[in-house]
Amino acid sequence: MVIGGFLFVWSVRDITAEWPQVFVGLLSVFSTAMGFGLLIMPLDDIAESE
C-alpha cells in the first residue's frame, strides 16, 4: 500500500507526459489494491487445517 501511495504521488506531481502518467497511476491503484488485499487476507493456522 505504501508503494501504491508513493507511485500515485509521483505520477500526479512529477510526470508531465500523458501516457506514462496513466500507466503509473494504474500501477499505483493495482499495488494499493494488492497491499490492501494482503492486509485483510485471513490467515489459516496449521492447527485449524488438520
mmCIF file as Biopython writes it, N, C-alpha, C and O atoms, coordinates in Angstrom:
data_model
#
loop_
_atom_site.group_PDB
_atom_site.id
_atom_site.type_symbol
_atom_site.label_atom_id
_atom_site.label_alt_id
_atom_site.label_comp_id
_atom_site.label_asym_id
_atom_site.label_entity_id
_atom_site.label_seq_id
_atom_site.pdbx_PDB_ins_code
_atom_site.Cartn_x
_atom_site.Cartn_y
_atom_site.Cartn_z
_atom_site.occupancy
_atom_site.B_iso_or_equiv
_atom_site.auth_seq_id
_atom_site.auth_asym_id
_atom_site.pdbx_PDB_model_num
ATOM 1   N N  . MET A ? 1  ? 0.825  -1.190  0.000   1.0 0.0 1  A 1 
ATOM 2   C CA . MET A ? 1  ? 0.000  0.000   0.000   1.0 0.0 1  A 1 
ATOM 3   C C  . MET A ? 1  ? 0.869  1.255   0.000   1.0 0.0 1  A 1 
ATOM 4   O O  . MET A ? 1  ? 0.512  2.269   -0.600  1.0 0.0 1  A 1 
ATOM 5   N N  . VAL A ? 2  ? 1.991  1.177   0.665   1.0 0.0 2  A 1 
ATOM 6   C CA . VAL A ? 2  ? 2.901  2.325   0.706   1.0 0.0 2  A 1 
ATOM 7   C C  . VAL A ? 2  ? 3.465  2.608   -0.685  1.0 0.0 2  A 1 
ATOM 8   O O  . VAL A ? 2  ? 3.584  3.765   -1.088  1.0 0.0 2  A 1 
ATOM 9   N N  . ILE A ? 3  ? 3.812  1.548   -1.415  1.0 0.0 3  A 1 
ATOM 10  C CA . ILE A ? 3  ? 4.336  1.717   -2.774  1.0 0.0 3  A 1 
ATOM 11  C C  . ILE A ? 3  ? 3.268  2.341   -3.667  1.0 0.0 3  A 1 
ATOM 12  O O  . ILE A ? 3  ? 3.578  3.198   -4.494  1.0 0.0 3  A 1 
ATOM 13  N N  . GLY A ? 4  ? 2.017  1.919   -3.508  1.0 0.0 4  A 1 
ATOM 14  C CA . GLY A ? 4  ? 0.929  2.500   -4.290  1.0 0.0 4  A 1 
ATOM 15  C C  . GLY A ? 4  ? 0.745  3.982   -4.015  1.0 0.0 4  A 1 
ATOM 16  O O  . GLY A ? 4  ? 0.525  4.767   -4.938  1.0 0.0 4  A 1 
ATOM 17  N N  . GLY A ? 5  ? 0.834  4.361   -2.759  1.0 0.0 5  A 1 
ATOM 18  C CA . GLY A ? 5  ? 0.734  5.781   -2.420  1.0 0.0 5  A 1 
ATOM 19  C C  . GLY A ? 5  ? 1.883  6.592   -2.987  1.0 0.0 5  A 1 
ATOM 20  O O  . GLY A ? 5  ? 1.692  7.702   -3.483  1.0 0.0 5  A 1 
ATOM 21  N N  . PHE A ? 6  ? 3.082  6.025   -2.908  1.0 0.0 6  A 1 
ATOM 22  C CA . PHE A ? 6  ? 4.243  6.720   -3.469  1.0 0.0 6  A 1 
ATOM 23  C C  . PHE A ? 6  ? 4.114  6.886   -4.976  1.0 0.0 6  A 1 
ATOM 24  O O  . PHE A ? 6  ? 4.386  7.962   -5.510  1.0 0.0 6  A 1 
ATOM 25  N N  . LEU A ? 7  ? 3.695  5.811   -5.673  1.0 0.0 7  A 1 
ATOM 26  C CA . LEU A ? 7  ? 3.545  5.893   -7.125  1.0 0.0 7  A 1 
ATOM 27  C C  . LEU A ? 7  ? 2.460  6.892   -7.519  1.0 0.0 7  A 1 
ATOM 28  O O  . LEU A ? 7  ? 2.603  7.597   -8.518  1.0 0.0 7  A 1 
ATOM 29  N N  . PHE A ? 8  ? 1.375  6.957   -6.743  1.0 0.0 8  A 1 
ATOM 30  C CA . PHE A ? 8  ? 0.317  7.910   -7.049  1.0 0.0 8  A 1 
ATOM 31  C C  . PHE A ? 8  ? 0.803  9.349   -6.931  1.0 0.0 8  A 1 
ATOM 32  O O  . PHE A ? 8  ? 0.557  10.173  -7.812  1.0 0.0 8  A 1 
ATOM 33  N N  . VAL A ? 9  ? 1.492  9.641   -5.836  1.0 0.0 9  A 1 
ATOM 34  C CA . VAL A ? 9  ? 2.015  10.999  -5.646  1.0 0.0 9  A 1 
ATOM 35  C C  . VAL A ? 9  ? 3.031  11.337  -6.726  1.0 0.0 9  A 1 
ATOM 36  O O  . VAL A ? 9  ? 3.044  12.457  -7.237  1.0 0.0 9  A 1 
ATOM 37  N N  . TRP A ? 10 ? 3.885  10.373  -7.080  1.0 0.0 10 A 1 
ATOM 38  C CA . TRP A ? 10 ? 4.889  10.606  -8.121  1.0 0.0 10 A 1 
ATOM 39  C C  . TRP A ? 10 ? 4.235  10.852  -9.475  1.0 0.0 10 A 1 
ATOM 40  O O  . TRP A ? 10 ? 4.676  11.721  -10.227 1.0 0.0 10 A 1 
ATOM 41  N N  . SER A ? 11 ? 3.179  10.089  -9.794  1.0 0.0 11 A 1 
ATOM 42  C CA . SER A ? 11 ? 2.544  10.255  -11.101 1.0 0.0 11 A 1 
ATOM 43  C C  . SER A ? 11 ? 1.809  11.589  -11.188 1.0 0.0 11 A 1 
ATOM 44  O O  . SER A ? 11 ? 1.791  12.210  -12.251 1.0 0.0 11 A 1 
ATOM 45  N N  . VAL A ? 12 ? 1.212  12.035  -10.107 1.0 0.0 12 A 1 
ATOM 46  C CA . VAL A ? 12 ? 0.470  13.296  -10.147 1.0 0.0 12 A 1 
ATOM 47  C C  . VAL A ? 12 ? 1.423  14.492  -10.126 1.0 0.0 12 A 1 
ATOM 48  O O  . VAL A ? 12 ? 1.192  15.487  -10.814 1.0 0.0 12 A 1 
ATOM 49  N N  . ARG A ? 13 ? 2.480  14.393  -9.345  1.0 0.0 13 A 1 
ATOM 50  C CA . ARG A ? 13 ? 3.328  15.566  -9.140  1.0 0.0 13 A 1 
ATOM 51  C C  . ARG A ? 13 ? 4.434  15.707  -10.173 1.0 0.0 13 A 1 
ATOM 52  O O  . ARG A ? 13 ? 4.696  16.817  -10.638 1.0 0.0 13 A 1 
ATOM 53  N N  . ASP A ? 14 ? 5.089  14.615  -10.545 1.0 0.0 14 A 1 
ATOM 54  C CA . ASP A ? 14 ? 6.333  14.736  -11.305 1.0 0.0 14 A 1 
ATOM 55  C C  . ASP A ? 14 ? 6.231  14.375  -12.781 1.0 0.0 14 A 1 
ATOM 56  O O  . ASP A ? 14 ? 7.019  14.879  -13.581 1.0 0.0 14 A 1 
ATOM 57  N N  . ILE A ? 15 ? 5.288  13.519  -13.168 1.0 0.0 15 A 1 
ATOM 58  C CA . ILE A ? 15 ? 5.234  13.082  -14.563 1.0 0.0 15 A 1 
ATOM 59  C C  . ILE A ? 15 ? 4.328  14.025  -15.339 1.0 0.0 15 A 1 
ATOM 60  O O  . ILE A ? 15 ? 3.186  14.266  -14.947 1.0 0.0 15 A 1 
ATOM 61  N N  . THR A ? 16 ? 4.843  14.559  -16.445 1.0 0.0 16 A 1 
ATOM 62  C CA . THR A ? 16 ? 4.072  15.526  -17.223 1.0 0.0 16 A 1 
ATOM 63  C C  . THR A ? 16 ? 3.487  14.915  -18.483 1.0 0.0 16 A 1 
ATOM 64  O O  . THR A ? 16 ? 2.469  15.405  -18.972 1.0 0.0 16 A 1 
ATOM 65  N N  . ALA A ? 17 ? 4.094  13.854  -19.034 1.0 0.0 17 A 1 
ATOM 66  C CA . ALA A ? 17 ? 3.563  13.218  -20.228 1.0 0.0 17 A 1 
ATOM 67  C C  . ALA A ? 17 ? 2.303  12.429  -19.875 1.0 0.0 17 A 1 
ATOM 68  O O  . ALA A ? 17 ? 2.160  11.923  -18.762 1.0 0.0 17 A 1 
ATOM 69  N N  . GLU A ? 18 ? 1.395  12.335  -20.843 1.0 0.0 18 A 1 
ATOM 70  C CA . GLU A ? 18 ? 0.085  11.769  -20.542 1.0 0.0 18 A 1 
ATOM 71  C C  . GLU A ? 18 ? 0.118  10.259  -20.317 1.0 0.0 18 A 1 
ATOM 72  O O  . GLU A ? 18 ? -0.356 9.787   -19.283 1.0 0.0 18 A 1 
ATOM 73  N N  . TRP A ? 19 ? 0.666  9.491   -21.260 1.0 0.0 19 A 1 
ATOM 74  C CA . TRP A ? 19 ? 0.598  8.037   -21.152 1.0 0.0 19 A 1 
ATOM 75  C C  . TRP A ? 19 ? 1.425  7.464   -20.010 1.0 0.0 19 A 1 
ATOM 76  O O  . TRP A ? 19 ? 0.946  6.557   -19.330 1.0 0.0 19 A 1 
ATOM 77  N N  . PRO A ? 20 ? 2.648  7.946   -19.761 1.0 0.0 20 A 1 
ATOM 78  C CA . PRO A ? 20 ? 3.352  7.429   -18.568 1.0 0.0 20 A 1 
ATOM 79  C C  . PRO A ? 20 ? 2.605  7.740   -17.272 1.0 0.0 20 A 1 
ATOM 80  O O  . PRO A ? 20 ? 2.632  6.945   -16.332 1.0 0.0 20 A 1 
ATOM 81  N N  . GLN A ? 21 ? 1.939  8.895   -17.220 1.0 0.0 21 A 1 
ATOM 82  C CA . GLN A ? 21 ? 1.171  9.237   -16.025 1.0 0.0 21 A 1 
ATOM 83  C C  . GLN A ? 21 ? -0.010 8.276   -15.847 1.0 0.0 21 A 1 
ATOM 84  O O  . GLN A ? 21 ? -0.327 7.872   -14.728 1.0 0.0 21 A 1 
ATOM 85  N N  . VAL A ? 22 ? -0.650 7.917   -16.950 1.0 0.0 22 A 1 
ATOM 86  C CA . VAL A ? 22 ? -1.759 6.971   -16.878 1.0 0.0 22 A 1 
ATOM 87  C C  . VAL A ? 22 ? -1.268 5.601   -16.413 1.0 0.0 22 A 1 
ATOM 88  O O  . VAL A ? 22 ? -1.884 4.986   -15.544 1.0 0.0 22 A 1 
ATOM 89  N N  . PHE A ? 23 ? -0.169 5.124   -16.983 1.0 0.0 23 A 1 
ATOM 90  C CA . PHE A ? 23 ? 0.331  3.796   -16.617 1.0 0.0 23 A 1 
ATOM 91  C C  . PHE A ? 23 ? 0.818  3.748   -15.174 1.0 0.0 23 A 1 
ATOM 92  O O  . PHE A ? 23 ? 0.556  2.771   -14.472 1.0 0.0 23 A 1 
ATOM 93  N N  . VAL A ? 24 ? 1.517  4.776   -14.719 1.0 0.0 24 A 1 
ATOM 94  C CA . VAL A ? 24 ? 1.989  4.783   -13.327 1.0 0.0 24 A 1 
ATOM 95  C C  . VAL A ? 24 ? 0.807  4.932   -12.374 1.0 0.0 24 A 1 
ATOM 96  O O  . VAL A ? 24 ? 0.814  4.362   -11.282 1.0 0.0 24 A 1 
ATOM 97  N N  . GLY A ? 25 ? -0.202 5.692   -12.779 1.0 0.0 25 A 1 
ATOM 98  C CA . GLY A ? 25 ? -1.402 5.806   -11.950 1.0 0.0 25 A 1 
ATOM 99  C C  . GLY A ? 25 ? -2.129 4.483   -11.820 1.0 0.0 25 A 1 
ATOM 100 O O  . GLY A ? 25 ? -2.573 4.124   -10.730 1.0 0.0 25 A 1 
ATOM 101 N N  . LEU A ? 26 ? -2.258 3.747   -12.928 1.0 0.0 26 A 1 
ATOM 102 C CA . LEU A ? 26 ? -2.890 2.434   -12.860 1.0 0.0 26 A 1 
ATOM 103 C C  . LEU A ? 26 ? -2.060 1.454   -12.038 1.0 0.0 26 A 1 
ATOM 104 O O  . LEU A ? 26 ? -2.615 0.638   -11.302 1.0 0.0 26 A 1 
ATOM 105 N N  . LEU A ? 27 ? -0.741 1.527   -12.156 1.0 0.0 27 A 1 
ATOM 106 C CA . LEU A ? 27 ? 0.126  0.674   -11.351 1.0 0.0 27 A 1 
ATOM 107 C C  . LEU A ? 27 ? -0.008 1.003   -9.864  1.0 0.0 27 A 1 
ATOM 108 O O  . LEU A ? 27 ? 0.054  0.108   -9.021  1.0 0.0 27 A 1 
ATOM 109 N N  . SER A ? 28 ? -0.192 2.283   -9.543  1.0 0.0 28 A 1 
ATOM 110 C CA . SER A ? 28 ? -0.361 2.658   -8.139  1.0 0.0 28 A 1 
ATOM 111 C C  . SER A ? 28 ? -1.674 2.127   -7.589  1.0 0.0 28 A 1 
ATOM 112 O O  . SER A ? 28 ? -1.729 1.677   -6.444  1.0 0.0 28 A 1 
ATOM 113 N N  . VAL A ? 29 ? -2.737 2.174   -8.391  1.0 0.0 29 A 1 
ATOM 114 C CA . VAL A ? 29 ? -4.021 1.632   -7.938  1.0 0.0 29 A 1 
ATOM 115 C C  . VAL A ? 29 ? -3.917 0.121   -7.744  1.0 0.0 29 A 1 
ATOM 116 O O  . VAL A ? 29 ? -4.430 -0.415  -6.762  1.0 0.0 29 A 1 
ATOM 117 N N  . PHE A ? 30 ? -3.252 -0.570  -8.682  1.0 0.0 30 A 1 
ATOM 118 C CA . PHE A ? 30 ? -3.094 -2.016  -8.576  1.0 0.0 30 A 1 
ATOM 119 C C  . PHE A ? 30 ? -2.287 -2.399  -7.339  1.0 0.0 30 A 1 
ATOM 120 O O  . PHE A ? 30 ? -2.665 -3.318  -6.613  1.0 0.0 30 A 1 
ATOM 121 N N  . SER A ? 31 ? -1.178 -1.701  -7.096  1.0 0.0 31 A 1 
ATOM 122 C CA . SER A ? 31 ? -0.346 -2.064  -5.953  1.0 0.0 31 A 1 
ATOM 123 C C  . SER A ? 31 ? -1.030 -1.719  -4.629  1.0 0.0 31 A 1 
ATOM 124 O O  . SER A ? 31 ? -0.838 -2.418  -3.635  1.0 0.0 31 A 1 
ATOM 125 N N  . THR A ? 32 ? -1.824 -0.649  -4.608  1.0 0.0 32 A 1 
ATOM 126 C CA . THR A ? 32 ? -2.576 -0.330  -3.394  1.0 0.0 32 A 1 
ATOM 127 C C  . THR A ? 32 ? -3.632 -1.392  -3.126  1.0 0.0 32 A 1 
ATOM 128 O O  . THR A ? 32 ? -3.826 -1.803  -1.982  1.0 0.0 32 A 1 
ATOM 129 N N  . ALA A ? 33 ? -4.318 -1.838  -4.181  1.0 0.0 33 A 1 
ATOM 130 C CA . ALA A ? 33 ? -5.328 -2.883  -4.017  1.0 0.0 33 A 1 
ATOM 131 C C  . ALA A ? 33 ? -4.701 -4.201  -3.570  1.0 0.0 33 A 1 
ATOM 132 O O  . ALA A ? 33 ? -5.263 -4.899  -2.726  1.0 0.0 33 A 1 
ATOM 133 N N  . MET A ? 34 ? -3.540 -4.544  -4.130  1.0 0.0 34 A 1 
ATOM 134 C CA . MET A ? 34 ? -2.870 -5.776  -3.718  1.0 0.0 34 A 1 
ATOM 135 C C  . MET A ? 34 ? -2.417 -5.686  -2.263  1.0 0.0 34 A 1 
ATOM 136 O O  . MET A ? 34 ? -2.544 -6.656  -1.515  1.0 0.0 34 A 1 
ATOM 137 N N  . GLY A ? 35 ? -1.899 -4.550  -1.861  1.0 0.0 35 A 1 
ATOM 138 C CA . GLY A ? 35 ? -1.491 -4.375  -0.469  1.0 0.0 35 A 1 
ATOM 139 C C  . GLY A ? 35 ? -2.657 -4.467  0.491   1.0 0.0 35 A 1 
ATOM 140 O O  . GLY A ? 35 ? -2.546 -5.066  1.560   1.0 0.0 35 A 1 
ATOM 141 N N  . PHE A ? 36 ? -3.780 -3.871  0.107   1.0 0.0 36 A 1 
ATOM 142 C CA . PHE A ? 36 ? -4.963 -3.947  0.961   1.0 0.0 36 A 1 
ATOM 143 C C  . PHE A ? 36 ? -5.491 -5.374  1.021   1.0 0.0 36 A 1 
ATOM 144 O O  . PHE A ? 36 ? -5.904 -5.842  2.081   1.0 0.0 36 A 1 
ATOM 145 N N  . GLY A ? 37 ? -5.478 -6.068  -0.123  1.0 0.0 37 A 1 
ATOM 146 C CA . GLY A ? 37 ? -5.936 -7.454  -0.140  1.0 0.0 37 A 1 
ATOM 147 C C  . GLY A ? 37 ? -5.076 -8.346  0.730   1.0 0.0 37 A 1 
ATOM 148 O O  . GLY A ? 37 ? -5.595 -9.207  1.440   1.0 0.0 37 A 1 
ATOM 149 N N  . LEU A ? 38 ? -3.759 -8.150  0.685   1.0 0.0 38 A 1 
ATOM 150 C CA . LEU A ? 38 ? -2.870 -8.938  1.543   1.0 0.0 38 A 1 
ATOM 151 C C  . LEU A ? 38 ? -3.044 -8.575  3.009   1.0 0.0 38 A 1 
ATOM 152 O O  . LEU A ? 38 ? -2.851 -9.416  3.887   1.0 0.0 38 A 1 
ATOM 153 N N  . LEU A ? 39 ? -3.408 -7.320  3.275   1.0 0.0 39 A 1 
ATOM 154 C CA . LEU A ? 39 ? -3.592 -6.889  4.655   1.0 0.0 39 A 1 
ATOM 155 C C  . LEU A ? 39 ? -4.815 -7.538  5.285   1.0 0.0 39 A 1 
ATOM 156 O O  . LEU A ? 39 ? -4.778 -7.912  6.457   1.0 0.0 39 A 1 
ATOM 157 N N  . ILE A ? 40 ? -5.906 -7.680  4.523   1.0 0.0 40 A 1 
ATOM 158 C CA . ILE A ? 40 ? -7.135 -8.214  5.112   1.0 0.0 40 A 1 
ATOM 159 C C  . ILE A ? 40 ? -7.326 -9.702  4.841   1.0 0.0 40 A 1 
ATOM 160 O O  . ILE A ? 40 ? -8.345 -10.272 5.230   1.0 0.0 40 A 1 
ATOM 161 N N  . MET A ? 41 ? -6.357 -10.341 4.176   1.0 0.0 41 A 1 
ATOM 162 C CA . MET A ? 41 ? -6.483 -11.757 3.863   1.0 0.0 41 A 1 
ATOM 163 C C  . MET A ? 41 ? -6.423 -12.585 5.150   1.0 0.0 41 A 1 
ATOM 164 O O  . MET A ? 41 ? -5.497 -12.427 5.946   1.0 0.0 41 A 1 
ATOM 165 N N  . PRO A ? 42 ? -7.388 -13.450 5.352   1.0 0.0 42 A 1 
ATOM 166 C CA . PRO A ? 42 ? -7.350 -14.264 6.576   1.0 0.0 42 A 1 
ATOM 167 C C  . PRO A ? 42 ? -6.228 -15.301 6.508   1.0 0.0 42 A 1 
ATOM 168 O O  . PRO A ? 42 ? -5.954 -15.869 5.451   1.0 0.0 42 A 1 
ATOM 169 N N  . LEU A ? 43 ? -5.598 -15.532 7.629   1.0 0.0 43 A 1 
ATOM 170 C CA . LEU A ? 43 ? -4.508 -16.492 7.707   1.0 0.0 43 A 1 
ATOM 171 C C  . LEU A ? 43 ? -5.006 -17.710 8.466   1.0 0.0 43 A 1 
ATOM 172 O O  . LEU A ? 43 ? -5.504 -17.605 9.587   1.0 0.0 43 A 1 
ATOM 173 N N  . ASP A ? 44 ? -4.861 -18.870 7.831   1.0 0.0 44 A 1 
ATOM 174 C CA . ASP A ? 44 ? -5.270 -20.120 8.478   1.0 0.0 44 A 1 
ATOM 175 C C  . ASP A ? 44 ? -4.102 -20.662 9.301   1.0 0.0 44 A 1 
ATOM 176 O O  . ASP A ? 44 ? -2.967 -20.731 8.828   1.0 0.0 44 A 1 
ATOM 177 N N  . ASP A ? 45 ? -4.401 -21.038 10.521  1.0 0.0 45 A 1 
ATOM 178 C CA . ASP A ? 45 ? -3.393 -21.673 11.351  1.0 0.0 45 A 1 
ATOM 179 C C  . ASP A ? 45 ? -3.236 -23.122 10.921  1.0 0.0 45 A 1 
ATOM 180 O O  . ASP A ? 45 ? -4.161 -23.723 10.376  1.0 0.0 45 A 1 
ATOM 181 N N  . ILE A ? 46 ? -2.063 -23.674 11.169  1.0 0.0 46 A 1 
ATOM 182 C CA . ILE A ? 46 ? -1.793 -25.065 10.808  1.0 0.0 46 A 1 
ATOM 183 C C  . ILE A ? 46 ? -2.676 -26.001 11.646  1.0 0.0 46 A 1 
ATOM 184 O O  . ILE A ? 46 ? -3.126 -27.035 11.152  1.0 0.0 46 A 1 
ATOM 185 N N  . ALA A ? 47 ? -2.922 -25.642 12.901  1.0 0.0 47 A 1 
ATOM 186 C CA . ALA A ? 47 ? -3.705 -26.496 13.777  1.0 0.0 47 A 1 
ATOM 187 C C  . ALA A ? 47 ? -5.164 -26.565 13.315  1.0 0.0 47 A 1 
ATOM 188 O O  . ALA A ? 47 ? -5.809 -27.602 13.467  1.0 0.0 47 A 1 
ATOM 189 N N  . GLU A ? 48 ? -5.687 -25.480 12.757  1.0 0.0 48 A 1 
ATOM 190 C CA . GLU A ? 48 ? -7.077 -25.477 12.322  1.0 0.0 48 A 1 
ATOM 191 C C  . GLU A ? 48 ? -7.280 -26.314 11.074  1.0 0.0 48 A 1 
ATOM 192 O O  . GLU A ? 48 ? -8.337 -26.925 10.916  1.0 0.0 48 A 1 
ATOM 193 N N  . SER A ? 49 ? -6.295 -26.361 10.179  1.0 0.0 49 A 1 
ATOM 194 C CA . SER A ? 49 ? -6.468 -27.066 8.913   1.0 0.0 49 A 1 
ATOM 195 C C  . SER A ? 49 ? -6.366 -28.585 9.063   1.0 0.0 49 A 1 
ATOM 196 O O  . SER A ? 49 ? -6.790 -29.319 8.170   1.0 0.0 49 A 1 
ATOM 197 N N  . GLU A ? 50 ? -5.818 -29.060 10.159  1.0 0.0 50 A 1 
ATOM 198 C CA . GLU A ? 50 ? -5.678 -30.507 10.339  1.0 0.0 50 A 1 
ATOM 199 C C  . GLU A ? 50 ? -6.897 -31.112 10.998  1.0 0.0 50 A 1 
ATOM 200 O O  . GLU A ? 50 ? -6.941 -32.322 11.222  1.0 0.0 50 A 1 
#
